[in-house]
């Protein structure tokens, strides 16, 4: 059964790593739903957050293939209930549509969105939330004409008490000393 | 006194930090990694490295091949017979792209290589400069690791890391791309060998629980079958394998790359797995109640239809690479780690056993195969020589320590089936990638790696012509390589498939060949051509006794087939005997 998975991938911060990671998906013809990269809490370690829609078996294999890349430190997979996640969306509408009635203002309040910039010609609205929420706002705003719409990739942190990566790095040190 | 010691230490450190060019640093780094022999081909972007090599010729023996593909295959042959890392130099652009086939071959067959490619100057990167290609991008999916060096200071660390990664864990090829300006630049050289990389875990500690569970299954099994792969050879675990098999008494079959990991005549060795493997191990895979996979990866040429594979068996999988576990065949008990570590743990805990009745079933299969396939192949009723009989005659005349190199195709399967092995690392063949043209340069590399062992190559007339130019390298190096050219004037394996599955529509498989004798003589290499069975033994003897390179061309049956055969998509138990 296919479902949505969020992958957290930790790697060294080298040129070309994004390519190394995405090739693993491309080669198996798995579409990446969203992708974000940033620094992690640990200096020098980079984090990729990737959302895919696939089976549990396939995602487990993907994880191992990603970890096989030398510069990847560790990869984890989560279902939506194991993480706190968020996306941000920007909507550009004509300021004129805002002035013709208070419907847009009502939507902004209702969806907990905020207005970032207003000029004579356009207004930029921002909403953070899950994809379903930002999509819903888009559909409602689009009645008044959305000129531009963009949604970021997912960012996520785990709900776990322990920090997986730090623990892994400690364990690795211990194992290496045992192997030597 | 103290100050004197301190001064001395400081001096020693200064000595270590010698000022030199990036190119010389490449030489020094290779010497630190104990490299003695390397293969390559010069060109514009790697010229500074070759210039530095000029001053190191007494320490680094560079073999100039006739094509970069040949350089990589030769390095593969060298690595496969010695267990050391094979090293190549290639230039940028076409030099690097010519190396790609060999690198891909090394990746899929887990061969440790370090390929150093020249690159255009860093200021020219991304400008479509002359002979610029994105080598790091191209080789990313076919290397274990690759890296582009743009500053001379990075060279020692990049090379140290390259060697460590290439040879540790599951070995593989590493490519280091060095820009021309980094080759020229001067810096203070210092070499620190690498023995760990934070993001890389070459192998895992074997888990006792996994071993215990595996042993439980082994002790319970009535019909266990061990599948022996190259992991045994790469881990140097041949003795550990024999101990394990002797104690458990289970039959053991080898994969193509597992050939020679145990002696051919070992009582429990039941032969080769896979598409053209032996009858017994294929059929019995589906009767076994336990499969113990040892350093092998369930390639599709081994499993046939995976849905109908090992249908009655639980699977224990001993493997160093976590990504191989459950990739193709679900492992009821994975034993992650180097088989060199895990096998002795299994042996210690396993009960002493013998499986005589079960082994007897394999013997019964051998009889069927012998009667239906082996005897007709070795003693054909027809006039034409068969590939199998040539291989058998050659193996009979060689000492036990001969290394067999093959190209890809029918002759490869015949050599695998009919050659007899006594010691490990006696086979060099292109398994996973199936690279025609691999044989000739790989044989050269094997001979240079093991000069004291006889090296014989079996090659078809198709594959031979893919890298035939390496006869020039063999001539130049005077390497004592014996080439047995099995000439059927056909791309035999493709023709066999056309015969069996495409109603004999022989599309583009018949070859109009040149006179190989004239060509070989042109390269200054001794040769003979045999067309009659009666002359074969004498010709083989002459070849073996000849000092130096030799080509024995044997004209074989034009439309011979390799059997048994598991057709694509069929189950291993549906193996065809005719």
Interface residues (C-beta under 8 A of the other chain):
Chain A: X11 X12 X15 X16 X19 X20 X23 X27 X60 X61 X64 X65 X67 X68 X70 X71 X72 X73 X169 X172 X175 X176 X178 X179 X180
Chain B: X136 X137 X140 X141 X144 X145 X148 X165 X195 X196 X197 X198 X199 X200 X201 X203 X204 X205 X321 X322 X323 X325 X326 X327
